[in-house]
Amino acid sequence: MQNDSPQRRASVEVLRAEAEDERDSLIEERVRAGEDPWEFMDDLPTIDELVVFLLRAEHIEADGGLRPTAARNQRVLRMIANEYPELTRAVWRLIGQENTHRRWDTVVRVLGS
């Protein structure tokens, strides 16, 4: 049986700083590709949502890299909220969404069309 929870690796402040850098990179990439920020900024995840995605990815990796079932995804999100109470609002925004897998990513949006 795989470890259900990876070891806590950083404070929320550090994770938020990493997520902010990632979000800035996403914005720069899309602007350089000619997209209008007014048209895509609302589609981007918040900094806290990016942190939750990062932590969820670590849980997936700890489980052997298998894409989680809906039930496992819900359980992982609740575990993140319990471990990082500051992220609870972001977790609750994501719980129940059908497709949270990089919906802001232009490649994913093109492939999903």
Buried (B, 14 or more C-beta within 10 A) or exposed (E): EEEEBBEEEEEBEEBBBBBEEBBEEBBEEBEEEEBEEEEBEEEBBEBBBBBBBBBBEBBBEBBEEEEBEEEBBBBBBBBBBEEBEBBBBBBEBBBEEEEBEBBBBBEEEEEEE
